[in-house]
Protein backbone atom coordinates (compact mmCIF):
# COMPACT_ATOMS: atom_id res chain seq x y z
CA UNK A 1 0.00 0.00 0.00
CA UNK A 2 1.31 3.47 -0.83
CA UNK A 3 1.56 6.12 1.86
CA UNK A 4 2.11 9.86 1.58
CA UNK A 5 4.77 11.90 3.36
CA UNK A 6 3.49 12.89 6.76
CA UNK A 7 0.31 10.80 6.44
CA UNK A 8 -0.82 9.58 9.86
CA UNK A 9 -2.99 6.64 10.82
CA UNK A 10 -5.84 6.74 13.37
CA UNK A 11 -4.65 7.00 16.95
CA UNK A 12 -1.54 9.07 16.19
CA UNK A 13 -0.58 11.77 18.71
CA UNK A 14 0.18 15.16 17.15
CA UNK A 15 1.48 18.37 18.71
CA UNK A 16 2.25 21.85 17.36
CA UNK A 17 5.76 23.30 17.51
CA UNK A 18 7.64 26.28 16.09
CA UNK A 19 10.23 25.61 13.40
CA UNK A 20 13.74 26.83 14.21
CA UNK A 21 14.63 26.67 10.48
CA UNK A 22 13.20 25.22 7.26
CA UNK A 23 11.57 21.79 7.86
CA UNK A 24 10.68 19.17 5.27
CA UNK A 25 7.36 17.34 5.58
CA UNK A 26 7.69 13.63 6.35
CA UNK A 27 11.20 13.89 7.82
CA UNK A 28 12.34 13.08 11.35
CA UNK A 29 12.56 16.14 13.61
CA UNK A 30 13.62 16.81 17.18
CA UNK A 31 11.49 18.99 19.46
CA UNK A 32 13.49 20.84 22.07
CA UNK A 33 11.56 21.82 25.19
CA UNK A 34 11.33 25.60 25.54
CA UNK A 35 8.43 26.63 27.74
CA UNK A 36 5.02 26.91 26.08
CA UNK A 37 6.47 27.09 22.55
CA UNK A 38 8.59 24.02 21.76
CA UNK A 39 11.15 24.51 18.98
CA UNK A 40 11.49 21.92 16.21
CA UNK A 41 14.48 21.22 13.91
CA UNK A 42 15.43 18.46 11.46
CA UNK A 43 16.91 15.49 13.33
CA UNK A 44 20.38 14.39 12.24
CA UNK A 45 20.52 11.09 14.14
CA UNK A 46 22.85 12.22 16.95
CA UNK A 47 21.98 11.95 20.63
CA UNK A 48 18.52 13.52 20.86
CA UNK A 49 18.09 16.81 22.69
CA UNK A 50 14.32 16.48 22.89
CA UNK A 51 11.38 14.41 21.69
CA UNK A 52 11.71 12.84 18.25
CA UNK A 53 8.80 12.97 15.82
CA UNK A 54 7.90 13.31 12.15
CA UNK A 55 6.95 16.64 10.57
CA UNK A 56 3.42 16.61 9.17
CA UNK A 57 3.82 20.03 7.58
CA UNK A 58 6.65 21.85 5.81
CA UNK A 59 8.14 25.10 7.09
CA UNK A 60 9.94 27.35 4.63
CA UNK A 61 11.58 29.43 7.35
CA UNK A 62 12.01 29.76 11.10
CA UNK A 63 9.10 30.68 13.39
CA UNK A 64 6.42 28.89 11.38
CA UNK A 65 4.15 26.61 13.41
CA UNK A 66 3.95 23.02 12.15
CA UNK A 67 2.31 19.81 13.32
CA UNK A 68 4.54 16.96 14.46
CA UNK A 69 3.52 13.33 15.05
CA UNK A 70 5.27 12.05 18.17
CA UNK A 71 3.46 8.75 18.62
CA UNK A 72 1.65 6.39 16.27
CA UNK A 73 2.05 5.38 12.64
CA UNK A 74 3.23 7.92 10.07
CA UNK A 75 4.59 8.05 6.51
CA UNK A 76 8.33 8.85 6.59
CA UNK A 77 10.70 9.70 3.73
CA UNK A 78 13.27 6.93 3.14
CA UNK A 79 16.96 7.47 2.39
CA UNK A 80 18.63 6.42 -0.89
CA UNK A 81 18.70 2.77 0.27
CA UNK A 82 15.13 2.35 1.50
CA UNK A 83 13.83 0.04 4.23
CA UNK A 84 12.18 -3.36 4.34
CA UNK A 85 9.05 -4.28 6.26
CA UNK A 86 9.84 -4.87 9.96
CA UNK A 87 13.26 -3.17 9.80
CA UNK A 88 14.24 -1.14 12.84
CA UNK A 89 14.40 2.45 11.63
CA UNK A 90 16.71 5.30 12.61
CA UNK A 91 17.36 8.75 11.15
CA UNK A 92 19.99 9.59 8.58
CA UNK A 93 22.02 12.80 8.91
CA UNK A 94 19.34 14.55 6.85
CA UNK A 95 16.27 13.30 8.74
CA UNK A 96 15.23 10.49 6.38
CA UNK A 97 14.43 6.95 7.52
CA UNK A 98 17.25 4.42 7.26
CA UNK A 99 17.77 0.88 8.46
CA UNK A 100 19.02 1.13 12.04
CA UNK A 101 22.34 -0.32 13.09
CA UNK A 102 21.13 -1.40 16.52
CA UNK A 103 24.64 -1.34 17.96
CA UNK A 104 25.12 2.38 17.40
CA UNK A 105 21.86 4.06 16.27
CA UNK A 106 18.88 5.38 18.15
CA UNK A 107 15.98 3.17 17.04
CA UNK A 108 13.08 5.50 16.26
CA UNK A 109 10.53 2.94 15.14
CA UNK A 110 9.67 -0.10 13.06
CA UNK A 111 8.86 -0.01 9.35
CA UNK A 112 5.46 -1.60 8.93
CA UNK A 113 5.93 -1.92 5.19
CA UNK A 114 8.80 -1.64 2.73
CA UNK A 115 9.84 1.81 1.57
CA UNK A 116 11.74 2.05 -1.71
CA UNK A 117 14.87 4.15 -2.11
CA UNK A 118 13.78 7.79 -1.67
CA UNK A 119 10.21 6.55 -1.21
CA UNK A 120 7.86 6.54 1.76
CA UNK A 121 7.49 3.88 4.47
CA UNK A 122 4.83 3.62 7.14
CA UNK A 123 6.71 3.69 10.46
CA UNK A 124 5.38 2.91 13.93
CA UNK A 125 7.20 5.45 16.07
CA UNK A 126 9.03 4.25 19.16
CA UNK A 127 9.66 6.96 21.73
CA UNK A 128 13.25 6.73 22.86
CA UNK A 129 14.66 7.66 26.23
CA UNK A 130 18.12 8.70 25.14
CA UNK A 131 19.60 5.23 25.58
CA UNK A 132 21.26 3.36 22.75
CA UNK A 133 20.08 -0.11 21.91
CA UNK A 134 22.03 -2.94 23.53
C-alpha positions, -999 to +999 in steps of 0.1 A: +000+000+000+013+035-008+016+061+019+021+099+016+048+119+034+035+129+068+003+108+064-008+096+099-030+066+108-058+067+134-046+070+169-015+091+162-006+118+187+002+152+171+015+184+187+022+219+174+058+233+175+076+263+161+102+256+134+137+268+142+146+267+105+132+252+073+116+218+079+107+192+053+074+173+056+077+136+063+112+139+078+123+131+114+126+161+136+136+168+172+115+190+195+135+208+221+116+218+252+113+256+255+084+266+277+050+269+261+065+271+225+086+240+218+111+245+190+115+219+162+145+212+139+154+185+115+169+155+133+204+144+122+205+111+141+229+122+169+220+120+206+185+135+209+181+168+227+143+165+229+114+144+217+117+128+182+088+130+158+079+133+121+070+166+106+034+166+092+038+200+076+066+219+058+081+251+071+099+274+046+116+294+074+120+298+111+091+307+134+064+289+114+042+266+134+039+230+121+023+198+133+045+170+145+035+133+151+053+121+182+035+087+186+017+064+163+021+054+126+032+079+101+046+081+065+083+089+066+107+097+037+133+069+031+170+075+024+186+064-009+187+028+003+151+024+015+138+000+042+122-034+043+091-043+063+098-049+100+133-032+098+142-011+128+144+025+116+167+053+126+174+087+112+200+096+086+220+128+089+193+146+068+163+133+087+152+105+064+144+070+075+172+044+073+178+009+085+190+011+120+223-003+131+211-014+165+246-013+180+251+024+174+219+041+163+189+054+182+160+032+170+131+055+163+105+029+151+097-001+131+089+000+093+055-016+089+059-019+052+088-016+027+098+018+016+117+021-017+149+041-021+138+078-017+102+066-012+079+065+018+075+039+045+048+036+071+067+037+105+054+029+139+072+055+161+090+042+192+097+070+217+133+067+229+147+077+262+181+087+251+196+052+256+213+034+228+201-001+219+220-029+235 
